[in-house]
Amino acid sequence: MGAQKQYYTVSALSERWQCSGNHVRNLCKERKLGHLRIGSRIRIPHKYVDEYENHQLKVHNKME
């Protein structure tokens, strides 16, 4: 059994969200999305993605 990755790369997350990699990087830069930097690489743990998506759902639901 292989270990399951506990993080997204910018590329993988932009594919999941169907947005640009720059948008994901900007969210990290603006501290709206938790992330880790390993050298120049950005890794986004699943828990931060879950938190961000849940927050966005709450904001969207309030607007309806």
C-alpha positions in Angstrom: 0.0 0.0 0.0 1.4 3.4 -1.0 1.1 6.4 1.3 -1.6 8.8 0.3 -0.5 12.4 -0.2 -1.7 14.8 2.6 -1.2 17.9 0.5 -1.9 19.5 -2.8 0.6 21.1 -5.2 -0.5 24.4 -6.7 -1.0 22.6 -10.0 -3.2 19.9 -8.5 -5.3 22.4 -6.5 -5.8 24.7 -9.5 -7.0 21.6 -11.5 -9.4 20.7 -8.7 -10.8 24.2 -8.5 -10.6 24.8 -12.2 -8.7 28.0 -11.8 -5.2 29.3 -12.6 -2.1 28.4 -10.6 -1.7 32.1 -10.1 -5.0 32.4 -8.3 -3.9 29.6 -5.9 -0.5 31.3 -5.4 -2.3 34.7 -4.7 -4.6 33.1 -2.1 -1.4 31.8 -0.4 0.4 35.1 -0.7 -2.6 37.0 0.7 -2.8 34.4 3.6 -6.3 33.4 2.6 -5.2 29.8 2.1 -3.0 28.0 4.6 0.1 26.5 3.0 3.7 25.3 3.6 6.7 26.4 1.7 9.5 23.9 1.1 12.2 26.0 -0.5 10.4 27.7 -3.4 7.7 25.1 -3.6 4.2 25.6 -2.1 2.3 22.7 -0.6 -1.2 23.0 0.6 -2.3 20.5 3.3 -5.8 18.9 2.7 -7.0 20.4 6.0 -6.4 23.9 4.8 -8.2 23.2 1.5 -11.2 21.8 3.5 -11.3 24.8 5.7 -11.1 27.2 2.8 -13.8 25.4 0.8 -16.1 25.2 3.9 -15.6 29.0 4.5 -16.5 29.7 0.9 -19.6 27.6 1.1 -20.8 29.5 4.2 -20.1 32.9 2.5 -22.0 31.7 -0.7 -24.9 30.4 1.3 -25.3 33.7 3.2 -25.5 35.5 -0.1 -28.5 33.4 -1.3 
